[in-house]
Amino acid sequence: MSAKSRNGAPSGAALPATGFAGLVESIVASDLAEPLTRHIDAGSLPNRDKVIDLVKKLRELLFPGYFGKQNLTTQTLEYYVGELLGDIRSLLAEQVFNAIRHQATRHGDPGRDFEQAAGDIAQAFLEAIPRLRAVLATDVRAAFEGDPAARDADEVIFSYPGILAITVHRIAHELHALKVPLIPRMMSEYAHALTGIDIHPGASIGEFFFIDHGTGVVIGETTVIGRYAKIYQGVTLGAMSTRGGQSFRGVKRHPTLEEAVTVYSGASILGGQTVIGREAVISSNVFVTQSVPAHTRVTVKSLELQYRNRQPQEFKQEPPLDWVI
């Protein structure tokens, strides 16, 4: 006996023609009534799958021999780079073309030569690859030297979520600086989904940056981080409030960390006027909304642990001079 739906019709049976036509008409009417959630008569958007493929190809280019083609030699490297670079340029120009054309259509500025602009952006980005490779080498070095659990740089490159996150961020930040819409954020959210590390493409991050463990890290759009900074899991570098919404666009809303700052797990540092001075240490679980002088250690006052058994007693634990995880 065939299964029945709630209205008595066999499960999986087609709706009556009039019912189906009415449903289509209702959905189309809702599409036309709300322009914010539709993309019609405006050409192609950037393709998420192609943007992710672009990120993977760029990782191959930035870390040759680690990802993608194996067994590279100095004799085959030039051919490999040339072939890969051609694929990347074509893919990048296509996706940038879609992004800038869509943005212009959205904001009523269709007069631009989108093909020429996309080609220029792709060329400018690719010319930055040697510089990006040099900066990423400092990040790998910082991760290896900063983590005694790391056996070698290979382990860091292959497996550390912080390295994946900062690699994608440096790619996305470069495109963000070139004023490419949509694509940088698509890249950053791809890394966020894989690592639990959320870095806005607009954040400016110096060399020798290390995120240890990483899950739950949030770094806001206008954050500025100096060289040799180190942060742990659960750290938020955020804004004081988002209630103002779009009125705060372009305003410095997120903190600045000067050189060699360390921020331990669970700490929140908020506000565009908040500056953490050089070589300051922000300990776990603190909430900072004002600037901290250089060489200062910020800890939670009267850290206290309680252990209870059949004979209740209380133990106090003084914070260590530094947090070592």
N, C-alpha and C positions, 0 to 999 in steps of 0.2 A: 504494500500500500504506500503510495507516495506521500512524502511529508507535506504538511500544509503550513502556509504562512498564517499570520494572525488574522488576515482578512478572509481566510478560507481558500485562497488560490494556491495551487501547487508551488512549493518552494522552488525558486529559480525561474519561474514562468515570467514571460515578458509582461510589462504593464500594458493595459489597454492603450490603443493608439492615441486616443484623446488624452488619457492620463499622462502618457509619456511626453506628448507634444506640449501639454500644459506645463509639465515640469521643466522642460527645456526653455520654454518661453519665460518662466519665472526666474530661472537662473540667469538667462541672458539679460533680463531686465535688471537684476541685481548687479550684474557686471557693469552695465551702462550707467547705473545710478551712482556707483562709487568709483571714481577714477583713481583714488589712492591705491587700490589693491588690484589694479589690472595693468597689463602692458599690451596694448593693442594698437595697430597702425603705426608702430614706432621702430620697426626693424628689430634685429636680434640684440638680445642682452649678452653680456659675458656668460660663457657656459661654465658652470661650476666644475664639471668633470675635467674640462680642458684647463681651467686654472689650476686645479690640483695636479694634473699631468705636467703643467709648466713648472710648478714648485718641485716636483720630483726630478725633472730634467735639470733644473738649476742646481739642485743638490749634487747631481752627478758632475756638473761643471765645477762647482765649488769644492767638491771633495773627490777628485778623480781617482778611480780605482776602488773606492769604498762602496759606492752605489752605482747601479747600472752595470755597465760592461766591466768584467773582471779581467785579470791577467794583462793589464796594460803594460807597455814597455815604452822606453824613451823613443824608440823608433816609430811606434804606432800612435804616440800621444798627439802629434800635430794633426794627423788625419782624423783621429777620434774627436778632438776639440773642434775642428772645422766642421765636421758633419753635425755634431751636436749643436754647435752654435747656429748653424743654418736652421735646424729644426726649431730651436728656441726663438730665434728672431721672427720666423714666420708665425709661430703660434702666439707669441707676445703681441706682435703688430695686429693680428686679427682680433685678439681679445681687447686690446686697448682701443682699437677702432670702434668696436661695438660699445664699449663703455663710454667713450667721449661723445659718440653720436647720440646715445641714449640720454646722457646728461644734458646735451645741448637741446634735444627735443623736449625734455622735461622743463627746461628753464627758458625756452623760447629763443634760442640762439643758434639757428640752423645754418648760418652763413659760413662756417668754418670749413676748410679743406681737411676733412677728417682723415683721409688716407695719408696725406702728407704729414699731418700732425702725429698720427700713430707711428709712422715710420721714423720720424725724428725722435720720438719718445723711446721707441725700442732701441734705436742706435745709442742714445745717451745712456740708457740703462746698461746696455751691454758693455759700453766703454768703462763703466764703473766696476766691472767684475774683478779685475786685478786688485783694486782697493778693497772690495768686499772680502776677497780671499785673505788678504793680509789682516784685516780686522778680525775675521773669524778664527784665524790662527791664534790670535791673542786670547780669544774666548776659550778655545780648546786648552791652551796653556794654563789659563786661570782655573779651569775646572780640574785639570789634572793636578796642578800644584796645590790647589785648595782642598782636595779631598783625598785623605789617606787611604780610602777604600778603593781608589782607582788604581788598577794594575798598570795601565799604560794609556797612551793617547787613543789607541784604536778602540778600547773599551768606551772611552768618553764619546768619541765620534759616533760609534755604532748605537750606543744604548742610552745615553743620558738625555732625559726629556728636556732639560734646560738647554742643551746644545741644539736640539731640533727646534725648540721655541725661538731661540735667539737667531738661528739661521734664517728661519722664515721671517722673523721680525726685520732683520737687516734687509732682506729682499723687499718686503712690503714697505718698509720705511723709505727705501730709495724710490720706489714708484710713487709713494705718497708725496715725497718732495718734488717729484715731477708733475704733481697735480693730476694724477690718474685717479678717476673716481671708481668706486665699487671694488675693483680688483684687490687693492691692498687689504681691505677689510675682509674680503672673501678668503684671502690667504691667511690672515691672522686668526680667523675663526676656525679654519682647517687645523692649524696648529693647536689652538685652544681645545678643540674636540679630542685631539690625540693625546695631549699632555696635561690638560687641566691648568695650563698657564695662559693667562689672558693678557696679552700685550697689545695695546692700541698701536696701529702703524705710525701714528704721529709722535709717539714717545721718542725722545732723543737719548740714546744710550751710548756711553763712551766705551773705549777699548777695555779688554781684560775683564769682561763682565761674567759673573758666575751666579747661576740660580741653582742651589743645591736642593735636591728632591723635587721641589717645584709645585706640587699639586696645590691648587687654590691661590696661586699668586695672581694678583691683579695690578696692572700698571696702566694708569690712565693716559689719555691723549696728550696732555701738555706736561707730562712728567719729564724732568731732565735729570739724567744720572751721569755722574762723572766716571772717570776711569777707575779701575780696580775695585769697583763696588761688588759686594757679595750679599745676596739675600736668600732666605730660606722659605720653606713651604708656608702657605697661608698668609703671606705678607700682602697688605693692600697699600698701594700708593694711589690715593684717591682724592676725590673732591669733597669739600665740606658739605655741599648740598646740591641736589639736581632739581630742586623745585622750580628754579628759574627756567629750566628747559632751554629752548633755542635762544633765549635772550643772552645766554652765556657763551654762545658760539664765538670762538676766537679769543676768549678770555683765558688767562693762565689760571687754571683751576686745580692743578695737581702739583705736588711738592717737587723740590729740587734736592737731590743728593749730591754733595760735592765728592771729591776724590776719596777713594779708599774707605767709604762708609760700609759698615756691616749692619744688616737688619735681620734679627733672628725671628723664628717662626711665630706666626700669629700676630705680629705687630701691625698696627694700622697707623699710617702717616698721611694726614689729610691737609688739603688747602694749598692754593696757588702761591701764597705768601710764605709758606713754611719751607725753610731752608735748613737742611741737616749738614752741619759743618764737616770739614775734612777730617777723616779718621775717627768720626764719632761712631759709637756702638749703640744700637737700639736693641734692647733685650726683648725676650719673648713676651707676647701678650700685652704690650704697652699700647697706649692710645695717645698719639702725638698730634697736636693741632697748632703748635707754635714752634718757632725756629729753635734749633739746638746749636750751641757754639761748637767750634772745632774741638776735637780731642775729648769730647764729653761722652760719658757712659750713662745711658738712661735706663733705669730699672723700675720695676714695680715696688712700691713701698711696702715694707712689712710682709714680704712673701711668707705665707704660713700654710703648712700642711697639717692635717689632723688625721690621726690613726686611732681607731676605736676598737677595743676588744672587751673581754669580760670585766676588765678593770680599766675603765676609761681614763685615758691620759692624752695629753696634748704635746706635740713636738713642733718646735719652730725650726725652720730651715732658713739660714741666711743665704741670699743669692751669691753665687760664685762671682769672682772678679770678672770672669768672662764666660760666655756660654759656648761650650764645645759640644757639638752633636756628632 
